[in-house]
């Protein structure tokens, strides 16, 4: 199946700004509510949202084996379950429909009225019903930073870390799309020097700069996925802010791992950029020493050069970029993560999500969390309004962006943007 | 809403053996495939399965506000989402329909043919689509045993254990109903004294004797559930075997918790026994010292006296009971678990499942895992065929049962029964 949708020379008859994340070579998938209060599956070119449900009803996907209602759903799960061949046929067709050389839809005013929306006419939804969400801990720089802070440089990495992609299960129910605010969580913490825990608002709310991939139906229970096949089951990626309450996490996490310090919220960017669209941006993964066990060994470029950044916008102020990182820094790539996750026979389904863990780079300005950027609160970051931050304040908005770029083509993820609100007040809110 | 379904004096016109787990006072809910290959929601009295979809279509639930297709579904999620008032109306009505004094259905041969099934005519399914699965670690005896084995008696309980119900997220996709076999998982382990990890079949496959509760839609993101309200959101309970590969778990679990050592499979009993049916079996929880923080304090009997047992049946042999425990031993009760889980605003939905963690009692024969029963493999348990077990062998079947009993009434859960098969062989199985 050729990836004609990736043709870098193609231009669209829809207007696309030069610095847009969404040229006709991207064609991401998302779910949105239209001006008519209908939920549909869609894509985006430039600043135009495209209703794929309407496109399909009007016959533009003729010849592609799709059920009638495949895009008239409130999640992408069924479409993703159709598999890679179908994703490619649909993405290639969309590229053809919106190609500057193709005037069929371009000159059909009535169809355009049904199919095309300005961004301010739609409201992006969570694109998938996430069955299970796993978060890895795959950046060596991040694991080393956190380990150094809590156990010293000598014992920074746990003995297993270089041998397997450490991961843990997260909470699906609290994953929300960009734009939905998050309340500062309350919980139990053990203050330094205290002899008994206390209850109250977390004082150390943090972001984690991550990416996450969405899978299709991959295996039956009991059947491992060989690493060479793993990427076949990855539909696409999103930006992911894995909100963390460091003080709650610190007290609760031994011995079974993080729980309430994480599951109050995780925010994702709403457009899933397909692995296909990222093909031109493959790069080698970091060298692995020691060499992993054979089920984790693979050939070829399995990492992706995706620029990432996080910024903080205090209420009423401009945003300040606090870190710049890159998805390619991950020590354990996605194929390794998926092969490891299923080596025991754990089933992976359409709509499952796997986060990378915080992606920190080698330099101090590339660390992917305030925990690392403020080095456990020992230094402050300057905001544009002159205030300083060690962690996230009430009413701050955290914004993450990601994009790939080579000569001429930019494929981006848009952003995940989330405001932190004060502790939920049931009296005030009821 | 009176709980007339619990009337201990009621007898059914359906035959019920004296030692049955499913008298007319139980009325659990499940999902089954019928002889006509139709999936339906049902209940059970004695050894008769009752198709609730058919009962509803034939008008037996007239007057109860139910959508037409509420029981013609392959999961209980929507029915559970209807809330406690509806569950009670339906359970009370079922009790009336099958009351020995009521001859309407009893004498309607044609209706009975559509509604009633022998157990060998149906195949039990997973009763809910589990959105999120959390496992707690709520038995003090279990946590103390495991802590003593790995850290010594002095440091058995972690500092947080007596202050909060420690829990972690599990994998929903690998939860299977009773009767589905499980393959021995493969994975990475670090043998004692080795300098590098090895890959291969787990050598220490274990069961964990647990119960799990199923929730209804409980809260929106950001909103805690007060402990006094928590039980309103618990639909019912099942027996739960949280399969564990101890050697995989030991190597992987630091610092983010168990992962592949757990997510290859967890088995549940197929009939959900409602919290309402368990009302007569409430007991006080164990005394808590230190007193927990106020969000974890509640009044009244919040624990349940449920006898539990696990047995092992080698291939071709009779089963040997290896432990007898009780749900009432749990230090942290379900209301505390649910209040803790949501205190940070984590949303809980219809069909979510929360496991108790291994339920061990105070005596050596009440420990809920082979890890404890064999005390880390230092002693063996005798099987009926003369062989011995420290952990679970290939082709062994693990059976768990649970029931409550007082003068005259027995409310049981049936069983969860799972055979362990050898490592999955893709050549053999394809």
Interface residues (C-beta under 8 A of the other chain):
Chain A: X131 X132 X137 X158 X159 X160 X163 X164 X166 X167 X168 X169 X170 X171 X172 X173 X174 X176 X182 X183 X185 X186 X187 X188 X190 X196 X197 X198 X199 X221 X222 X223 X224 X245 X248 X251 X252 X253 X254 X255 X256 X257 X258 X259 X260 X263 X264 X265 X290 X293 X294 X295 X340 X341 X343 X344 X345 X346 X347 X348 X349 X352 X424 X426 X429
Chain B: X131 X132 X137 X158 X159 X160 X163 X164 X166 X167 X168 X169 X170 X171 X172 X173 X174 X176 X182 X183 X185 X186 X187 X188 X190 X196 X197 X198 X199 X221 X222 X223 X224 X245 X248 X251 X252 X253 X254 X255 X256 X257 X258 X259 X260 X263 X264 X265 X290 X293 X294 X295 X340 X341 X343 X344 X345 X346 X347 X348 X349 X352 X424 X426 X429
